[in-house]
């Protein structure tokens, strides 16, 4: 017993030394750290701190930091080596400080030596890694892309329903002011997209990567279009088909389980939209992606492509990515020019680009808060490690959007007709002042999510 007490006391001593080395004199603004024995670091940590990072055992820091990667840190959180009480976003403040305080090999080696003095406790890593993506076939081949999409989106419709808005829109909302609620901001996003596309009754709209159908249901019921959506998620397709029948929109909305590369036809659609799908396309397939859309679009028509890309600030994360392994396998983010160049090469004219970076940070904050308040309910549909995965990745994404490492670009591209004309307004003001082009019955099916 005495030797055990001594080893725990030594672990506490080394833990404090490591924290002093990693953080030093840099003040923590919103975060305090609680050790497994109930004591706090720093010793004078105020009760007013919004977030407490809890080290659950004497070997916590070793599990978190010795791997020196985002992946190792994420796996330590999944297997409960540490926990975060309060605002998860604030915990990323510590990561930024550690990154800047450990520049240089001498400091890294010193910290690594101290970390190895902490106990290595057995952990059921394999149980956590069962949820890690393991995909076969060539990257971004149709079969592998479908597996990657289903890994993420077929998790559980009920789980997503707990924290998304009532339309189950899983993409950046559009806030008119920061105090907007999520429902209002997502509705504003749908209407903004519809106005940018200049949707009118009777037009044909294609949505590539339609998700749970929020956009096509809204466009059909509120703007009177004939809407077709494609997705690689079986559960999403089943959900949309059910909603179409419940809302009596069988004559206006069609959804297919289909890859964008398999969509047949030429000059079939007045407008095409893709929200949150380009991230799954991959660099090598961008020419194919934009070429397919250009082929399907009527002359004079427009394509709105909305997706996450890298921002102006470099991401300093080194090593394996937690999100690649546990959240979005094969996800590929690139800077804006790498999307615009193949779009132009496919024949599109770039008409408008809007960066909604701050809007995605606000959206994610809503999602994280809603997920956290539904923790117990979420465990009816997913495991604790899966709940932690989504909490961690979304809070971390807020942080990267705020820093400028991530951005979300809404691009409006036009396919010119033979006379060089495109169906876009002379002024952007038309997008923000136009009233909805309501269908004949004026009903908004998306207001009745069921």
C-alpha positions as CSV (number, residue, x, y, z in Angstrom):
1,X,0.0,0.0,0.0
2,X,2.8,2.4,0.9
3,X,4.6,1.8,-2.4
4,X,1.3,2.4,-4.3
5,X,0.8,5.7,-2.4
6,X,4.4,6.7,-3.2
7,X,4.0,5.9,-6.9
8,X,0.8,8.0,-7.0
9,X,2.5,10.9,-5.2
10,X,5.4,10.7,-7.7
11,X,2.9,10.6,-10.6
12,X,1.3,13.8,-9.2
13,X,4.8,15.4,-8.9
14,X,5.7,14.6,-12.5
15,X,2.2,15.7,-13.7
16,X,2.7,19.1,-12.1
17,X,6.2,19.4,-13.5
18,X,4.9,18.5,-17.0
19,X,2.1,21.1,-16.8
20,X,4.6,23.7,-15.7
21,X,6.9,22.8,-18.6
22,X,4.0,22.8,-21.1
23,X,2.1,25.8,-20.0
24,X,4.7,27.7,-18.0
25,X,3.8,31.2,-17.2
26,X,1.1,31.5,-19.9
27,X,-2.1,32.3,-18.2
28,X,-5.1,30.1,-18.9
29,X,-8.1,32.3,-19.6
30,X,-11.0,29.9,-19.5
31,X,-9.6,26.6,-18.4
32,X,-8.4,24.9,-15.2
33,X,-7.1,21.3,-14.8
34,X,-8.3,18.9,-12.1
35,X,-6.1,16.0,-11.1
36,X,-7.4,12.6,-10.2
37,X,-7.0,13.3,-6.5
38,X,-9.4,16.3,-6.7
39,X,-6.6,19.0,-6.6
40,X,-6.4,21.7,-9.2
41,X,-3.6,23.1,-11.4
42,X,-2.8,25.9,-11.2
43,X,-3.2,25.8,-7.4
44,X,-5.0,29.1,-7.4
45,X,-7.5,28.1,-10.1
46,X,-10.6,30.2,-9.7
47,X,-14.1,28.7,-9.5
48,X,-15.2,31.1,-12.2
49,X,-13.3,29.1,-14.9
50,X,-15.8,28.0,-17.6
51,X,-14.1,24.7,-18.3
52,X,-12.4,22.0,-16.2
53,X,-10.2,19.5,-17.9
54,X,-10.2,16.4,-15.7
55,X,-7.2,14.0,-15.6
56,X,-8.9,10.8,-14.6
57,X,-5.8,8.8,-13.5
58,X,-2.1,9.2,-12.8
59,X,-1.2,8.2,-16.3
60,X,-3.6,10.6,-18.1
61,X,-1.0,13.0,-19.5
62,X,1.1,10.1,-20.8
63,X,-1.9,8.7,-22.7
64,X,-2.8,12.1,-24.0
65,X,0.5,13.5,-25.1
66,X,3.3,10.9,-25.5
67,X,2.0,10.0,-28.9
68,X,2.5,13.7,-30.0
69,X,-0.4,13.6,-32.3
70,X,-4.0,14.8,-32.6
71,X,-5.0,11.1,-33.1
72,X,-3.4,10.0,-29.8
73,X,-5.1,12.8,-27.9
74,X,-8.4,12.1,-29.4
75,X,-8.2,8.4,-28.6
76,X,-7.3,9.3,-25.0
77,X,-10.5,11.2,-24.8
78,X,-12.5,8.4,-26.3
79,X,-11.2,5.9,-23.7
80,X,-11.8,8.3,-20.8
81,X,-8.2,9.0,-19.9
82,X,-9.5,12.6,-19.5
83,X,-12.7,14.4,-19.6
84,X,-13.9,18.0,-20.2
85,X,-16.5,19.6,-18.0
86,X,-18.1,22.7,-19.3
87,X,-17.4,24.4,-22.6
88,X,-15.5,21.9,-24.7
89,X,-14.3,24.6,-27.1
90,X,-12.3,26.2,-24.3
91,X,-10.2,23.0,-23.9
92,X,-8.6,23.7,-27.2
93,X,-6.9,26.7,-25.7
94,X,-4.6,24.3,-23.9
95,X,-3.6,22.6,-27.1
96,X,-2.6,25.9,-28.7
97,X,-0.5,26.8,-25.7
98,X,1.2,23.4,-25.6
99,X,2.0,23.6,-29.4
100,X,3.7,27.0,-29.0
101,X,5.5,26.1,-25.8
102,X,7.1,22.9,-27.1
103,X,8.7,24.3,-30.2
104,X,12.3,23.0,-30.6
105,X,13.6,19.4,-30.1
106,X,15.2,20.0,-26.7
107,X,11.9,21.0,-25.2
108,X,10.1,18.1,-26.9
109,X,12.7,15.6,-25.6
110,X,12.5,16.9,-22.1
111,X,8.7,16.7,-22.0
112,X,8.8,13.2,-23.5
113,X,11.2,12.1,-20.8
114,X,8.9,13.4,-18.1
115,X,5.8,11.8,-19.7
116,X,7.6,8.4,-19.6
117,X,7.9,8.7,-15.8
118,X,4.1,8.5,-15.5
119,X,2.4,5.1,-15.2
120,X,1.3,3.4,-18.4
121,X,-2.1,2.0,-17.4
122,X,-3.7,-0.7,-19.5
123,X,-6.6,0.6,-21.6
124,X,-9.0,-1.1,-23.9
125,X,-7.7,0.7,-27.0
126,X,-9.1,-1.9,-29.4
127,X,-12.7,-1.4,-28.1
128,X,-12.3,2.3,-29.0
129,X,-10.7,1.6,-32.3
130,X,-13.6,-0.6,-33.4
131,X,-15.3,2.6,-34.5
132,X,-12.2,3.6,-36.5
133,X,-12.7,3.6,-40.3
134,X,-11.2,0.7,-42.3
135,X,-12.0,1.1,-45.9
136,X,-11.0,-1.1,-48.9
137,X,-10.5,-0.4,-52.6
138,X,-8.9,2.6,-54.3
139,X,-9.4,6.0,-52.5
140,X,-12.3,7.9,-54.0
141,X,-13.5,5.1,-56.1
142,X,-17.3,4.8,-56.2
143,X,-17.4,1.8,-53.9
144,X,-15.0,3.3,-51.4
145,X,-16.7,6.7,-51.4
146,X,-20.0,4.9,-50.6
147,X,-18.4,3.1,-47.7
148,X,-16.9,6.3,-46.4
149,X,-20.3,8.1,-46.6
150,X,-22.2,5.3,-44.9
151,X,-19.5,5.1,-42.2
152,X,-20.5,8.7,-41.1
153,X,-24.0,9.3,-42.2
154,X,-25.6,5.9,-41.6
155,X,-24.7,6.1,-37.9
156,X,-28.2,6.7,-36.7
157,X,-31.0,9.0,-37.9
158,X,-32.3,9.2,-34.3
159,X,-28.8,10.3,-33.1
160,X,-28.6,13.1,-35.6
161,X,-32.2,14.2,-34.9
162,X,-31.2,14.9,-31.3
163,X,-29.0,17.9,-32.1
164,X,-29.7,19.0,-35.7
165,X,-32.6,21.4,-36.5
166,X,-36.0,19.9,-37.3
167,X,-35.2,19.7,-41.0
168,X,-32.0,17.7,-40.2
169,X,-29.8,20.1,-42.1
170,X,-26.2,19.0,-41.5
171,X,-24.3,22.0,-43.0
172,X,-23.5,25.6,-42.2
173,X,-26.5,27.8,-41.3
174,X,-26.7,31.4,-42.3
175,X,-27.1,33.8,-39.4
176,X,-28.5,37.3,-39.8
177,X,-27.2,38.1,-36.3
178,X,-25.4,35.9,-33.8
179,X,-28.5,35.7,-31.6
180,X,-30.5,33.8,-34.2
181,X,-31.7,30.4,-33.2
182,X,-30.6,27.4,-35.2
183,X,-34.0,26.8,-36.9
184,X,-34.2,30.4,-38.1
185,X,-30.6,30.4,-39.4
186,X,-31.0,27.2,-41.3
187,X,-34.2,28.4,-42.9
188,X,-32.4,31.6,-43.9
189,X,-29.7,29.5,-45.4
190,X,-32.2,27.5,-47.5
191,X,-33.9,30.7,-48.7
192,X,-30.6,32.3,-49.5
193,X,-29.5,29.3,-51.6
194,X,-32.9,29.3,-53.4
195,X,-32.6,33.0,-54.2
196,X,-29.0,32.6,-55.5
197,X,-30.2,29.8,-57.8
198,X,-33.2,32.0,-58.7
199,X,-35.5,29.1,-58.3
200,X,-38.9,29.4,-60.0
201,X,-42.0,27.1,-60.2
202,X,-41.6,24.4,-62.7
203,X,-37.8,24.4,-62.9
204,X,-35.8,21.3,-62.4
205,X,-33.3,21.2,-59.5
206,X,-30.7,18.6,-58.8
207,X,-29.2,18.3,-55.3
208,X,-26.0,16.3,-55.2
209,X,-25.5,14.9,-51.7
210,X,-29.0,15.8,-50.5
211,X,-28.6,14.6,-47.0
212,X,-31.9,14.2,-45.1
213,X,-33.7,16.2,-47.8
214,X,-34.1,19.6,-46.1
215,X,-33.2,21.6,-49.2
216,X,-35.1,19.7,-51.9
217,X,-38.3,19.5,-49.7
218,X,-38.1,23.2,-49.0
219,X,-37.4,24.1,-52.7
220,X,-40.3,21.9,-53.9
221,X,-42.8,23.0,-51.4
222,X,-41.8,26.7,-51.1
223,X,-40.5,27.5,-54.6
224,X,-42.5,25.0,-56.7
225,X,-39.6,23.3,-58.4
226,X,-39.2,19.7,-59.5
227,X,-36.4,18.5,-57.2
228,X,-34.2,15.4,-57.5
229,X,-31.7,14.5,-54.7
230,X,-29.0,11.9,-54.7
231,X,-27.1,10.5,-51.8
232,X,-24.9,7.5,-51.0
233,X,-26.4,7.1,-47.5
234,X,-29.0,4.4,-47.3
235,X,-30.5,5.8,-44.1
236,X,-30.8,9.3,-45.6
237,X,-32.4,8.0,-48.7
238,X,-34.9,6.0,-46.8
239,X,-35.7,9.0,-44.6
240,X,-36.3,11.4,-47.5
241,X,-38.5,8.9,-49.3
242,X,-40.6,8.5,-46.2
243,X,-40.9,12.3,-45.8
244,X,-41.8,12.8,-49.5
245,X,-44.8,10.4,-49.0
246,X,-45.8,12.0,-45.7
247,X,-45.8,15.4,-47.3
248,X,-47.5,14.4,-50.5
249,X,-44.7,15.6,-52.7
250,X,-44.3,12.5,-54.8
251,X,-45.1,14.5,-57.9
252,X,-42.3,17.1,-57.1
253,X,-39.5,15.3,-55.3
254,X,-37.4,12.3,-56.2
255,X,-34.5,10.9,-54.2
256,X,-32.1,8.2,-55.4
257,X,-29.3,6.2,-53.8
258,X,-26.8,7.2,-56.4
259,X,-23.2,8.4,-57.0
260,X,-22.8,11.8,-58.8
261,X,-20.7,10.0,-61.4
262,X,-23.6,7.7,-62.3
263,X,-26.2,10.5,-63.0
264,X,-27.2,10.2,-66.6
265,X,-28.3,12.9,-69.0
266,X,-27.2,16.2,-70.5
267,X,-28.6,19.7,-70.0
268,X,-31.4,18.3,-67.9
269,X,-31.5,20.8,-65.0
270,X,-32.1,24.5,-64.6
271,X,-30.1,24.6,-61.4
272,X,-27.8,22.3,-59.5
273,X,-26.8,22.6,-55.8
274,X,-24.3,20.7,-53.7
275,X,-24.0,21.5,-50.0
276,X,-21.4,19.8,-47.9
277,X,-20.4,17.2,-50.5
278,X,-17.4,18.5,-52.3
279,X,-15.3,17.6,-49.2
280,X,-15.8,13.9,-50.1
281,X,-14.9,14.3,-53.8
282,X,-11.1,14.3,-53.5
283,X,-8.6,16.4,-55.4
284,X,-8.1,14.0,-58.2
285,X,-11.8,13.9,-58.9
286,X,-12.5,17.6,-58.9
287,X,-12.3,17.9,-62.7
288,X,-14.7,14.9,-63.0
289,X,-17.1,16.4,-60.4
290,X,-17.3,19.9,-62.0
291,X,-17.4,18.3,-65.5
292,X,-20.4,16.1,-64.5
293,X,-22.3,19.1,-63.1
294,X,-21.6,21.2,-66.2
295,X,-22.9,18.4,-68.4
296,X,-26.1,18.1,-66.5
297,X,-26.8,21.8,-66.3
298,X,-28.8,23.7,-69.0
299,X,-27.1,26.6,-70.8
300,X,-27.6,29.7,-68.8
301,X,-28.1,27.7,-65.6
302,X,-26.3,28.1,-62.3
303,X,-24.5,25.7,-59.9
304,X,-24.2,26.5,-56.2
305,X,-21.3,24.6,-54.6
306,X,-21.1,25.0,-50.8
307,X,-18.3,23.2,-48.9
308,X,-15.6,23.4,-46.3
309,X,-12.0,24.3,-47.4
310,X,-8.8,25.2,-45.8
311,X,-8.5,28.8,-44.6
312,X,-5.9,31.5,-44.6
313,X,-4.2,30.3,-41.4
314,X,-2.1,27.1,-41.7
315,X,-3.3,24.2,-39.5
316,X,-0.3,23.4,-37.3
317,X,-1.5,19.9,-36.4
318,X,1.2,17.3,-37.2
319,X,0.7,13.6,-37.6
320,X,-2.4,11.5,-38.1
321,X,-5.7,13.2,-38.1
322,X,-8.4,12.2,-35.6
323,X,-11.2,13.3,-38.0
324,X,-9.7,11.3,-40.8
325,X,-9.7,8.1,-38.7
326,X,-12.9,8.5,-36.7
327,X,-15.2,11.0,-38.4
328,X,-14.8,11.7,-42.1
329,X,-12.6,9.0,-43.7
330,X,-11.1,10.1,-47.0
331,X,-12.3,13.7,-46.5
332,X,-10.2,16.1,-48.5
333,X,-10.1,19.8,-47.9
334,X,-8.3,22.2,-50.1
335,X,-7.8,26.0,-50.6
336,X,-10.3,27.9,-52.6
337,X,-8.1,28.3,-55.8
338,X,-8.0,24.5,-56.0
339,X,-11.7,24.4,-56.3
340,X,-12.1,27.4,-58.6
341,X,-9.5,26.3,-61.2
342,X,-11.1,22.9,-62.1
343,X,-14.5,24.6,-62.1
344,X,-13.3,27.1,-64.7
345,X,-11.6,24.4,-66.6
346,X,-14.9,22.5,-66.8
347,X,-16.5,25.6,-68.5
348,X,-18.0,27.4,-65.6
349,X,-17.9,31.2,-65.1
350,X,-17.4,32.2,-61.5
351,X,-20.1,34.6,-60.5
352,X,-19.9,34.8,-56.7
353,X,-17.9,33.5,-53.8
354,X,-18.9,34.0,-50.1
355,X,-16.9,32.8,-47.1
356,X,-19.3,31.7,-44.3
357,X,-16.5,30.9,-41.8
358,X,-18.1,32.7,-38.8
359,X,-21.5,31.2,-39.6
360,X,-20.1,27.7,-39.4
361,X,-18.6,28.4,-36.0
362,X,-22.0,29.6,-34.8
363,X,-23.7,26.6,-36.3
364,X,-21.3,24.1,-34.6
365,X,-21.7,25.8,-31.3
366,X,-25.5,25.2,-31.5
367,X,-24.9,21.5,-32.4
368,X,-22.4,20.9,-29.6
369,X,-24.7,22.5,-27.0
370,X,-27.7,20.5,-28.2
371,X,-25.7,17.3,-28.2
372,X,-24.4,17.8,-24.7
373,X,-27.9,18.5,-23.3
374,X,-29.0,15.2,-24.9
375,X,-26.1,13.0,-23.6
376,X,-28.2,10.4,-21.9
377,X,-30.7,10.2,-24.8
378,X,-27.8,9.9,-27.3
379,X,-26.6,6.8,-25.5
380,X,-29.8,5.0,-26.5
381,X,-28.6,5.2,-30.1
382,X,-24.8,5.3,-30.0
383,X,-22.0,4.2,-27.6
384,X,-20.2,6.6,-25.2
385,X,-17.1,6.7,-27.5
386,X,-19.2,7.7,-30.5
387,X,-20.9,10.4,-28.5
388,X,-17.4,11.7,-27.4
389,X,-16.2,11.5,-31.0
390,X,-18.9,13.9,-32.2
391,X,-18.5,16.2,-29.3
392,X,-14.8,16.4,-29.8
393,X,-14.8,16.8,-33.6
394,X,-17.5,19.5,-33.6
395,X,-16.0,21.5,-30.8
396,X,-12.6,21.3,-32.4
397,X,-14.0,22.4,-35.7
398,X,-15.4,25.5,-34.0
399,X,-11.9,26.3,-32.8
400,X,-10.4,25.9,-36.3
401,X,-13.1,28.0,-37.9
402,X,-12.5,30.7,-35.4
403,X,-8.7,30.6,-35.9
404,X,-9.1,30.8,-39.7
405,X,-7.7,27.3,-40.3
406,X,-11.0,26.3,-41.9
407,X,-13.4,28.2,-44.1
408,X,-16.6,27.4,-45.9
409,X,-17.0,28.6,-49.4
410,X,-20.3,29.2,-51.1
411,X,-19.5,29.4,-54.8
412,X,-22.0,30.4,-57.5
413,X,-21.0,29.2,-60.9
414,X,-22.8,29.8,-64.2
415,X,-22.9,27.8,-67.4
416,X,-23.1,30.5,-70.1
417,X,-25.5,30.0,-73.0
418,X,-24.3,30.4,-76.6
419,X,-24.8,34.1,-76.5
420,X,-22.7,34.4,-73.3
421,X,-25.6,35.0,-71.0
422,X,-26.1,33.6,-67.5
423,X,-29.3,33.6,-65.5
424,X,-27.9,35.8,-62.6
425,X,-29.2,39.1,-61.4
426,X,-27.3,42.4,-62.1
427,X,-27.0,43.0,-58.4
428,X,-26.6,40.8,-55.4
429,X,-29.4,42.8,-53.8
430,X,-31.9,40.6,-55.6
431,X,-30.8,37.6,-53.5
432,X,-31.5,39.3,-50.3
433,X,-34.7,41.2,-51.1
434,X,-36.7,38.8,-53.2
435,X,-39.6,37.1,-51.6
436,X,-40.0,33.3,-51.8
437,X,-41.3,32.0,-55.1
438,X,-44.0,30.0,-53.4
439,X,-45.7,27.1,-55.1
440,X,-49.4,27.4,-56.0
441,X,-50.6,26.0,-52.8
442,X,-48.3,28.2,-50.7
443,X,-47.6,25.4,-48.2
444,X,-44.2,25.0,-46.7
445,X,-43.8,21.3,-46.2
446,X,-40.5,21.8,-44.3
447,X,-42.4,23.6,-41.6
448,X,-44.0,20.3,-40.6
449,X,-41.0,18.0,-40.0
450,X,-43.1,15.4,-38.1
